[in-house]
Amino acid sequence: MRFHKDILKIDAERATRELTTLISRQIHRDLRREGAVVGISGGIDSSVVAALCSRALGPDKVLGVAMPERDSSPDSNSLAEQLAKHLGIEYAVEDISGALEGFGCYHRRDKAIRRLFPEYGPGYRNKITLGASILEKDALNYFKLTVESPDGESRVRRMPKKEYLQIVASSNFKQRTRMSMVYYHAERLNYAAVGTGNKDEHLLGFFVKYGDGGADLKPISHLFKVQVFQLADFLGIPESIRRRIPTTDTYSAEVTQTEFFFGVDFEILDLVWYAMEHDIPVSEVAEELNLSEEQVQRVMKDIQQKMRTTDYLRMMPLEPDM
């Protein structure tokens, strides 16, 4: 098999037909539910899932729920509303800021930030990014914390483990609160909670356990991110959503998914991953992607490491082995 840049191209019409059949069968027959609830964020994944559910069940059997909080980008809510109107599905907005305040999400996070930046306070913004690009050098994974003052000044520090863990643990209240809200609406309507994670997120661990990883079905968890974009084109997802750079929308300062977690653009990540799965020689991959063999090997190593270290996220709860 010759490796080439279009090897991940799918027949989007056929994939849509298969996925809509699957969604209908799983919701109606397997789960015995009457419709679908999808948490929509204005991102490509949730938009594609909402569109698939609308085709599978009918737009009158799909509820899209936007769940902004005080750190959310205003674009997320406006794009989610645009999508709902485009698909003709019911749309609800649930501001979860109050619930997060109650959990101490912001307070616990800011307490950790102030151990590194004592001046951090009202009006400041923050974000976490990877310390180095996978393609630039072979380095140990570490994270940087950036804070932006109200007057626009940015300061960056390498994060100690303690602060990193506390900030991430605090921020994870956001995804777990959203999951609870999706299930509230699913249960009141006798609908299924539909997950929006793709293959990159599911198998590399870019999700929160019992947060955005919590769902009754996950229809696109087998698709690479680049394939989700192909479905979006076929499904006619609004261009404003399709051209939006995938972000975490978790931190108050905008950070892309590549900067925070994946470390390399999806156009490279997904092709290298496919090549790794199909035992395609590193030299062939490097030549086709205009990379060095060392760079390809670093991407492969990072994929393997992420899968290994996040395996616990995909495990079912352990039970007594007796």
WOPE-V788626 format. One record per residue. N is the residue number from 1. PHI is phi in whole degrees, 0 to 359 (NA if undefined). OMEGA is omega in whole degrees, -180 to 180 (none if undefined). Layout:
BEGIN
N;PHI;OMEGA, N;PHI;OMEGA
END
This chain:
BEGIN
1;NA;179, 2;277;180, 3;277;179, 4;209;-173, 5;294;-179, 6;261;-174, 7;292;179, 8;266;178, 9;290;-178, 10;245;170, 11;277;-172, 12;297;180, 13;294;179, 14;294;180, 15;298;178, 16;296;179, 17;298;-180, 18;293;-178, 19;289;178, 20;293;176, 21;296;180, 22;297;-178, 23;299;180, 24;299;-179, 25;294;-177, 26;294;-178, 27;285;-176, 28;280;-174, 29;272;-174, 30;284;-177, 31;264;-180, 32;56;178, 33;244;-171, 34;258;-177, 35;189;-174, 36;224;170, 37;246;-180, 38;234;173, 39;284;-177, 40;252;-173, 41;238;-173, 42;83;177, 43;265;-173, 44;290;-175, 45;292;-179, 46;294;178, 47;293;179, 48;295;-180, 49;296;178, 50;298;179, 51;293;178, 52;296;179, 53;296;179, 54;297;178, 55;290;-176, 56;287;-170, 57;246;-171, 58;97;-177, 59;299;-180, 60;285;179, 61;248;180, 62;231;174, 63;245;174, 64;261;-177, 65;243;173, 66;267;-174, 67;229;-179, 68;287;171, 69;217;-166, 70;292;177, 71;266;-176, 72;293;173, 73;290;176, 74;302;-180, 75;297;-176, 76;299;-178, 77;291;-178, 78;293;179, 79;289;177, 80;297;178, 81;297;178, 82;300;179, 83;297;-178, 84;301;179, 85;293;180, 86;297;-178, 87;275;-178, 88;77;-180, 89;263;176, 90;294;-172, 91;225;178, 92;228;177, 93;243;179, 94;237;178, 95;284;-175, 96;262;-177, 97;302;-178, 98;296;178, 99;297;180, 100;292;175, 101;299;-179, 102;297;177, 103;286;-176, 104;80;-178, 105;306;-175, 106;290;-179, 107;297;-179, 108;295;178, 109;297;-176, 110;295;177, 111;298;178, 112;291;179, 113;299;-177, 114;290;173, 115;290;177, 116;260;180, 117;229;-175, 118;303;-177, 119;282;-176, 120;299;-178, 121;195;-178, 122;305;180, 123;91;178, 124;279;174, 125;234;-176, 126;216;172, 127;199;176, 128;247;177, 129;226;174, 130;295;-177, 131;284;-177, 132;208;177, 133;283;178, 134;300;-176, 135;284;-175, 136;278;-179, 137;200;178, 138;269;-176, 139;230;175, 140;297;178, 141;293;172, 142;211;-175, 143;237;177, 144;244;174, 145;253;176, 146;248;172, 147;241;180, 148;242;-179, 149;284;179, 150;301;180, 151;269;174, 152;95;179, 153;283;179, 154;250;174, 155;229;-175, 156;229;174, 157;220;173, 158;292;-172, 159;268;169, 160;292;-176, 161;303;-176, 162;299;-179, 163;292;179, 164;301;-178, 165;297;-179, 166;291;180, 167;294;180, 168;293;179, 169;299;178, 170;293;-179, 171;294;-179, 172;293;171, 173;303;-177, 174;296;-179, 175;293;-179, 176;288;176, 177;291;178, 178;297;177, 179;300;180, 180;298;-180, 181;292;177, 182;300;-179, 183;289;174, 184;300;-179, 185;292;179, 186;298;-178, 187;288;-180, 188;290;-179, 189;258;-171, 190;60;178, 191;255;174, 192;263;174, 193;272;-174, 194;256;-180, 195;282;-175, 196;239;-177, 197;286;176, 198;265;-177, 199;298;-180, 200;302;-178, 201;290;-174, 202;292;-173, 203;274;177, 204;264;174, 205;89;178, 206;268;176, 207;199;-180, 208;256;179, 209;297;-175, 210;60;173, 211;240;176, 212;290;173, 213;278;-179, 214;270;-179, 215;196;176, 216;274;176, 217;210;-177, 218;228;-168, 219;290;-178, 220;246;-176, 221;289;178, 222;260;-175, 223;259;172, 224;295;-180, 225;303;-179, 226;296;178, 227;284;175, 228;297;177, 229;297;177, 230;296;176, 231;297;-180, 232;300;178, 233;297;-178, 234;295;-177, 235;282;178, 236;73;176, 237;300;-179, 238;311;-177, 239;301;180, 240;300;177, 241;277;-177, 242;294;-179, 243;267;178, 244;288;178, 245;289;-179, 246;302;-179, 247;238;175, 248;282;-174, 249;49;179, 250;245;-177, 251;256;-173, 252;291;171, 253;268;-173, 254;295;178, 255;217;-179, 256;282;177, 257;297;178, 258;294;-179, 259;293;-174, 260;274;-170, 261;224;-168, 262;285;173, 263;81;179, 264;205;-178, 265;299;-177, 266;298;-180, 267;297;176, 268;268;-177, 269;307;-173, 270;292;179, 271;290;178, 272;295;179, 273;298;177, 274;301;-180, 275;299;179, 276;296;-180, 277;294;-175, 278;251;174, 279;55;176, 280;279;-176, 281;304;180, 282;303;-179, 283;299;180, 284;292;179, 285;295;-179, 286;300;-179, 287;294;-177, 288;291;-177, 289;263;-180, 290;58;178, 291;240;172, 292;279;178, 293;298;178, 294;296;179, 295;295;178, 296;298;179, 297;296;179, 298;293;178, 299;296;179, 300;298;179, 301;298;-179, 302;292;177, 303;300;-179, 304;297;-180, 305;293;179, 306;297;180, 307;297;-178, 308;291;-175, 309;283;179, 310;252;-178, 311;302;-179, 312;298;180, 313;294;-178, 314;265;-179, 315;281;169, 316;286;178, 317;306;-180, 318;287;179, 319;242;-179, 320;302;178, 321;260;-172, 322;232;none
END
